[in-house]
Amino acid sequence: MDVNRILNVATYAGKIMLENGAEIYRVEETIVRICSAYGIHGVDTFVTLTVIMASADQPYQQTLSIVKRVKKRTLNLEKISMVNDISRNIKNKGYTLEFMEDQLKHVDSTKPYSNKINILFSGMVAAFFTLVYGGNMRDFSVGFIIGCLIRITSEKLNSLETNEFFINIISGALTALIALFTTHFGIAANYDKVIIGSIMLLVPGLAITNAIRDTIAGDLISGISRGIEAFLIAIAIAAGTGVILKLWFNYFGGV
């Protein structure tokens, strides 16, 4: 039994899940499940948002431990589901370590939807949220444009490795600026509905949900960290939109 290799495969699976938005308890559970499926039962894990630590304690053998640093985080529930399915079928389908390594590499390298599709549906999400909050069809059209521009801006800034806090400030400011301009020139009818609907793209819903779930599960460090992360994102959105609104009303007196 190659304990070191099994531990590497298990933590690699956990890293993929953590990078794509999985809860802490789910990551730890997956690491332990994979190790158990290959006959390693004395496994301890400690996972935070930025690091995975795991150790395997085998009778009459040296205790092995591994640390994996997590430097990026995004949202891809499909990858989480794929890793979860693979880990749960190891015993039933007799997956070998070689197969597991190949499958995890395949999952890790799986490309998300194309930029065009992401931009299109970002626009649709913003547009329909604008309707939900009481906007009309003119607001719907402007919301669609803003949603697309938010996605394009985020992609460009991410490619430049820009800080997430700064990206949310820019996106919030862009939303407010376009909403005010289009309302001022009669293209949109309600700038407030457009702004509220469009910034729903930026609201950290998953971070808030995972913060609550991690805290309830007893992972207090990660729960607090996710809560602070969500709070900072909210501040960034508010700062971006608030500054533009303040400047607009100071210089133009209203819409």
KAHU-V297973 format. One record per residue. N is the residue number from 0. RES is the residue in one letter. SS is DSSP state (A for helix, B for strand, O for the rest). PHI is phi as a letter, one per 30 degrees, with the letter a starting at -180 (* if undefined). Layout:
N;RES;SS;PHI + N;RES;SS;PHI
This chain:
0;M;O;* + 1;D;O;d + 2;V;A;d + 3;N;A;d + 4;R;A;d + 5;I;A;d + 6;L;A;d + 7;N;A;d + 8;V;A;d + 9;A;A;d + 10;T;A;d + 11;Y;A;d + 12;A;A;d + 13;G;A;d + 14;K;A;d + 15;I;A;e + 16;M;A;d + 17;L;A;d + 18;E;A;d + 19;N;O;c + 20;G;O;j + 21;A;O;d + 22;E;O;d + 23;I;A;d + 24;Y;A;d + 25;R;A;d + 26;V;A;d + 27;E;A;d + 28;E;A;d + 29;T;A;d + 30;I;A;d + 31;V;A;d + 32;R;A;d + 33;I;A;d + 34;C;A;d + 35;S;A;d + 36;A;A;d + 37;Y;O;c + 38;G;O;j + 39;I;O;c + 40;H;O;c + 41;G;O;d + 42;V;B;c + 43;D;B;b + 44;T;B;b + 45;F;B;b + 46;V;B;b + 47;T;O;b + 48;L;O;d + 49;T;O;c + 50;V;B;a + 51;I;B;b + 52;M;B;b + 53;A;B;b + 54;S;B;b + 55;A;B;b + 56;D;O;c + 57;Q;O;c + 58;P;O;e + 59;Y;O;i + 60;Q;O;b + 61;Q;O;d + 62;T;O;d + 63;L;B;c + 64;S;B;b + 65;I;B;b + 66;V;B;b + 67;K;B;b + 68;R;B;d + 69;V;O;c + 70;K;O;c + 71;K;O;b + 72;R;O;b + 73;T;O;b + 74;L;O;b + 75;N;O;a + 76;L;A;d + 77;E;A;d + 78;K;A;d + 79;I;A;d + 80;S;A;d + 81;M;A;d + 82;V;A;d + 83;N;A;d + 84;D;A;d + 85;I;A;d + 86;S;A;d + 87;R;A;d + 88;N;O;c + 89;I;A;d + 90;K;A;d + 91;N;A;d + 92;K;A;c + 93;G;O;i + 94;Y;O;d + 95;T;O;d + 96;L;A;d + 97;E;A;d + 98;F;A;d + 99;M;A;d + 100;E;A;d + 101;D;A;d + 102;Q;A;d + 103;L;A;d + 104;K;A;d + 105;H;A;d + 106;V;A;d + 107;D;A;d + 108;S;A;c + 109;T;O;d + 110;K;O;d + 111;P;O;d + 112;Y;O;d + 113;S;O;d + 114;N;A;e + 115;K;A;d + 116;I;A;d + 117;N;A;d + 118;I;A;d + 119;L;A;d + 120;F;A;d + 121;S;A;d + 122;G;A;d + 123;M;A;d + 124;V;A;d + 125;A;A;d + 126;A;A;d + 127;F;A;d + 128;F;A;d + 129;T;A;d + 130;L;A;d + 131;V;A;e + 132;Y;O;d + 133;G;O;j + 134;G;O;d + 135;N;O;c + 136;M;A;d + 137;R;A;d + 138;D;A;d + 139;F;A;e + 140;S;A;d + 141;V;A;d + 142;G;A;d + 143;F;A;d + 144;I;A;d + 145;I;A;d + 146;G;A;e + 147;C;A;d + 148;L;A;d + 149;I;A;d + 150;R;A;d + 151;I;A;d + 152;T;A;d + 153;S;A;d + 154;E;A;d + 155;K;A;d + 156;L;A;d + 157;N;A;d + 158;S;A;d + 159;L;O;c + 160;E;O;h + 161;T;O;d + 162;N;O;d + 163;E;A;d + 164;F;A;d + 165;F;A;d + 166;I;A;d + 167;N;A;d + 168;I;A;d + 169;I;A;d + 170;S;A;d + 171;G;A;d + 172;A;A;d + 173;L;A;d + 174;T;A;d + 175;A;A;d + 176;L;A;d + 177;I;A;d + 178;A;A;d + 179;L;A;d + 180;F;A;d + 181;T;A;d + 182;T;A;d + 183;H;A;d + 184;F;O;c + 185;G;O;i + 186;I;O;d + 187;A;O;c + 188;A;O;c + 189;N;O;b + 190;Y;A;d + 191;D;A;d + 192;K;A;d + 193;V;A;d + 194;I;A;d + 195;I;A;d + 196;G;A;d + 197;S;A;d + 198;I;A;d + 199;M;A;d + 200;L;A;d + 201;L;O;c + 202;V;O;d + 203;P;O;d + 204;G;A;d + 205;L;A;d + 206;A;A;d + 207;I;A;d + 208;T;A;d + 209;N;A;d + 210;A;A;d + 211;I;A;d + 212;R;A;d + 213;D;A;d + 214;T;A;d + 215;I;A;d + 216;A;O;d + 217;G;O;j + 218;D;O;d + 219;L;A;d + 220;I;A;d + 221;S;A;d + 222;G;A;d + 223;I;A;d + 224;S;A;d + 225;R;A;d + 226;G;A;d + 227;I;A;d + 228;E;A;e + 229;A;A;d + 230;F;A;d + 231;L;A;d + 232;I;A;d + 233;A;A;d + 234;I;A;d + 235;A;A;d + 236;I;A;d + 237;A;A;d + 238;A;A;d + 239;G;A;d + 240;T;A;d + 241;G;A;d + 242;V;A;d + 243;I;A;d + 244;L;A;d + 245;K;A;d + 246;L;A;d + 247;W;A;d + 248;F;A;d + 249;N;A;d + 250;Y;A;c + 251;F;A;c + 252;G;O;i + 253;G;O;k + 254;V;O;d
